[in-house]
Amino acid sequence: MATKRNLDMSRPIPLDIIPSHLYLSAEDQSTLFGIGSPLTVRTSHTQPGQVVYEECVEVMGNNKRSLKFRIMGPNWEQSHVELTPIEAGYLGLKPPMAKSGDLRMASPCLLRGPAGEVRLDCGVIIPLPHLFCSPDDANDLRVKNGDHVDLDVIDDSGETIKDVLVRVHPSFTLRAEIRADLASNLWLARSAHARVRFFPA
């Protein structure tokens, strides 16, 4: 695994607080909502090309409990759910803390929609905090794809978001994403910003 790097104080990075959600493959979307049934865009996500839909899917765990989560798009190759540790415990699941889309050790679940059901053998994770940046942003911050960094919140609290995974892609806008439960624990608002922490050499 990539280790934390010695980084200079960086420019402010917007923090996006992302509620629990799920992604669907095109095939699973058709099963859950019916063939040819379109989803309704609720709003655009902060990363280009990504959207939040009006529709929700019921996620069934191992204990006959369920929770509904909103769908984010576009379609992924493999459907999966990204939730919080408390939600996972409520559903009787023990998913790993993982990079978004890394489903190698993901927990199983059942998805229930208005037109059908889909069972996912590897479908539930707790997402790590992510720092998304373009190659130019990564160069400015002196980070690379796969690094793990700490982010210092820019306010009077002195809070630090630890073990943030760096994701680099030409389509990414410089932003950090954290789960809603983590934001609540840190008393962060949606207008919050952070900087990459400097580790003295």
VENPE-V489156 format. One record per pair of residues at least 4 apart in sequence whose C-alpha atoms are under 8 Angstrom apart, sorted by the first residue. I is the first residue (numbers start at 1). J is the second residue. Records with the same first field share a line. If there is no record, write none. Layout:
# VENPE-V489156
I=J ; J
This chain:
# VENPE-V489156
1=146
2=146 ; 147 ; 148
3=147 ; 148
4=147 ; 148 ; 149
5=143 ; 147 ; 148 ; 149 ; 199
6=198 ; 199 ; 200 ; 201
7=141 ; 142 ; 143 ; 196 ; 197 ; 198 ; 199 ; 200
8=141 ; 196 ; 197 ; 198 ; 199
9=195 ; 196 ; 197 ; 198
10=141 ; 195 ; 196 ; 197
11=195
12=154 ; 193 ; 194 ; 195
13=174 ; 175 ; 176 ; 193 ; 194 ; 195
14=174 ; 175 ; 176 ; 191 ; 192 ; 193 ; 194
15=175 ; 176 ; 177 ; 178 ; 190 ; 191 ; 192 ; 193 ; 194
16=175 ; 176 ; 177 ; 178 ; 190
17=177 ; 178 ; 179 ; 180 ; 183 ; 190
18=177 ; 178 ; 179 ; 180
19=83 ; 179 ; 180
20=69 ; 70 ; 81 ; 82 ; 83 ; 84 ; 179 ; 180
21=69 ; 70 ; 71 ; 72 ; 81 ; 82 ; 83
22=69 ; 70 ; 71 ; 72 ; 79 ; 80 ; 81 ; 82
23=71 ; 72 ; 73 ; 74 ; 75 ; 76 ; 78 ; 79 ; 80 ; 81
24=28 ; 29 ; 71 ; 72 ; 73 ; 75 ; 76 ; 77 ; 78 ; 79 ; 80
25=29 ; 75 ; 76 ; 77 ; 78 ; 79
26=30 ; 75 ; 76 ; 77
27=31
28=32 ; 79 ; 118
29=33 ; 34
30=34 ; 35 ; 36 ; 37
31=35 ; 115 ; 116 ; 117 ; 118
32=111 ; 112 ; 113 ; 114 ; 115 ; 116 ; 117 ; 118
33=37 ; 113 ; 114 ; 115 ; 116
34=115 ; 116
39=53 ; 54 ; 55
40=53 ; 54 ; 55
41=51 ; 52 ; 53 ; 54
42=51 ; 52 ; 53 ; 54
43=51 ; 52 ; 53
44=49 ; 50 ; 51 ; 52
45=49 ; 50 ; 51 ; 52
46=50 ; 173
47=171 ; 172 ; 173
48=171 ; 172 ; 173
49=74
50=72 ; 73 ; 74
51=72 ; 73 ; 74
52=70 ; 71 ; 72 ; 73
53=70 ; 71 ; 72 ; 73
54=70 ; 71
55=70 ; 71
56=68 ; 69 ; 70 ; 71 ; 113
57=68 ; 69 ; 70 ; 71 ; 111 ; 112 ; 113
58=66 ; 67 ; 68 ; 69 ; 111 ; 112 ; 113
59=66 ; 67 ; 68 ; 69 ; 109 ; 110 ; 111 ; 112
60=64 ; 65 ; 66 ; 67 ; 91 ; 109 ; 110 ; 111 ; 112
61=65 ; 66 ; 91 ; 92 ; 93 ; 108 ; 109 ; 110
62=91 ; 92 ; 93 ; 109
63=91 ; 92
64=91
65=90 ; 91
66=91
67=91
79=120 ; 123
80=101 ; 103 ; 120 ; 122 ; 123 ; 124 ; 125
81=123 ; 124 ; 125
82=100 ; 124 ; 125 ; 126 ; 127
83=87 ; 88 ; 124 ; 125 ; 126 ; 127 ; 179
84=88 ; 126 ; 127 ; 179 ; 180 ; 181
85=89 ; 126
86=90
87=91
88=92 ; 93 ; 94 ; 95
89=93 ; 94
93=107
94=107
95=105 ; 106 ; 107 ; 124 ; 125 ; 126
96=105 ; 106 ; 107 ; 125 ; 126
97=125 ; 126 ; 127 ; 128
98=102 ; 103 ; 125 ; 126 ; 127 ; 128
99=127 ; 128 ; 130 ; 165
100=125 ; 127 ; 128
102=106
103=122 ; 123 ; 124 ; 125
104=122
105=122
106=121 ; 122 ; 123 ; 124 ; 125
107=121 ; 122 ; 123 ; 124 ; 125
108=119 ; 120 ; 121 ; 122 ; 123 ; 124
109=119 ; 120 ; 121 ; 122 ; 123 ; 124
110=117 ; 118 ; 119 ; 120
111=117 ; 118 ; 119 ; 120
112=116 ; 117 ; 118
113=117
127=179
128=163 ; 164 ; 165 ; 178
129=163 ; 164 ; 165 ; 176 ; 177 ; 178 ; 179
130=164 ; 165 ; 166 ; 167 ; 176 ; 177 ; 178
131=164 ; 165 ; 166 ; 167 ; 174 ; 175 ; 176 ; 177
132=166 ; 167 ; 168 ; 169 ; 172 ; 173 ; 174 ; 175 ; 176 ; 177
133=137 ; 138 ; 166 ; 167 ; 168 ; 169 ; 170 ; 172 ; 173 ; 174 ; 175
134=138 ; 168 ; 169 ; 170 ; 171 ; 172 ; 173 ; 174
135=139 ; 168 ; 169 ; 170
136=140
137=141 ; 174
138=142 ; 143 ; 144 ; 168
139=143 ; 144
141=196
143=147 ; 166
144=166 ; 167 ; 168
145=166 ; 167 ; 168
146=165 ; 166 ; 167
147=165 ; 166
148=163 ; 164 ; 165 ; 166
149=162 ; 163 ; 164 ; 165 ; 166 ; 196 ; 197
150=160 ; 161 ; 162 ; 163 ; 164 ; 196 ; 197
151=160 ; 161 ; 162 ; 164 ; 194 ; 195 ; 196 ; 197
152=158 ; 159 ; 160 ; 161 ; 194 ; 195 ; 196 ; 197
153=157 ; 158 ; 159 ; 160 ; 161 ; 192 ; 193 ; 194 ; 195
154=158 ; 192 ; 193 ; 194 ; 195
159=186
168=172
178=182 ; 183
179=183
180=184
181=185
182=186
183=187 ; 188 ; 189
184=188
188=192
